[in-house]
Amino acid sequence: MPNTKSAERRARHSARKHLHNVALRSRLKTLEKKFRAVATGGPREAAQAAFQQLSSAFDKAAKVGVVHRGRAARKKSRLAQVLNRVK
């Protein structure tokens, strides 16, 4: 239980931020699943479009601190390798 008004506000703000961060992480996972599905069985153009979307989402998430920028870079690098294997 917060003792001060500022602590109450911080708790509300923290809860809102938590929901936003959870939504962003969920979107990253969804985009990655879509990319992997297209990369295994779809045309290269579709895989490239999905990779661009995923890469942009990882950059934005890293920019606001939802994921660590090193993790975002590592994921993008490994997914680029997957994209390069697509014929």
C-alpha positions in Angstrom: 0.0 0.0 0.0 1.5 3.3 -1.0 2.1 5.8 1.8 2.1 9.0 -0.2 0.3 10.5 -3.2 3.4 10.4 -5.3 3.8 6.7 -4.5 0.2 6.1 -5.6 0.9 7.9 -8.9 4.1 6.0 -9.4 2.2 2.7 -8.8 -0.4 3.7 -11.4 2.2 4.8 -13.9 4.2 1.6 -13.3 1.1 -0.6 -13.9 0.4 1.2 -17.2 4.0 0.9 -18.3 4.0 -2.8 -17.4 0.9 -3.4 -19.6 2.5 -1.5 -22.5 5.8 -3.4 -22.2 4.0 -6.8 -22.0 2.0 -5.8 -25.2 5.3 -4.9 -27.0 7.0 -8.1 -26.0 4.0 -10.1 -27.2 4.0 -8.3 -30.5 7.7 -9.1 -31.0 7.0 -12.8 -30.3 4.0 -12.8 -32.8 6.0 -11.1 -35.5 8.9 -13.5 -35.0 6.5 -16.5 -35.3 5.0 -15.0 -38.5 8.5 -14.4 -39.9 9.6 -18.0 -39.2 6.4 -19.4 -40.7 6.9 -17.4 -43.9 10.7 -18.2 -44.0 10.1 -21.9 -43.9 7.2 -22.2 -46.4 6.7 -18.9 -48.2 8.2 -16.8 -51.0 11.4 -14.9 -50.3 9.7 -11.5 -50.9 7.2 -12.2 -48.1 10.0 -13.3 -45.8 11.9 -10.1 -46.5 8.8 -8.0 -45.8 8.2 -9.9 -42.5 11.9 -9.5 -41.6 11.8 -5.7 -42.2 8.7 -5.4 -40.0 10.3 -7.6 -37.3 13.6 -5.7 -37.4 11.8 -2.4 -37.1 9.8 -3.6 -34.1 13.0 -4.9 -32.4 14.7 -1.5 -32.9 11.7 0.4 -31.5 11.5 -1.9 -28.5 15.2 -1.6 -27.8 15.0 2.2 -28.2 12.4 2.5 -25.4 14.1 -0.2 -23.2 11.6 -3.0 -23.5 14.3 -5.3 -24.7 18.1 -4.9 -24.3 19.7 -3.4 -27.4 22.2 -6.3 -27.5 19.4 -8.8 -27.4 17.7 -7.0 -30.2 20.9 -6.9 -32.3 21.5 -10.6 -31.6 17.9 -11.6 -32.6 18.1 -9.5 -35.8 21.4 -11.0 -36.7 20.2 -14.6 -36.2 17.0 -14.0 -38.1 18.9 -12.4 -40.9 20.8 -15.7 -41.2 17.5 -17.5 -41.4 16.3 -15.0 -44.1 19.5 -15.6 -46.1 18.9 -19.4 -46.1 15.5 -18.8 -47.8 15.6 -19.5 -51.5 
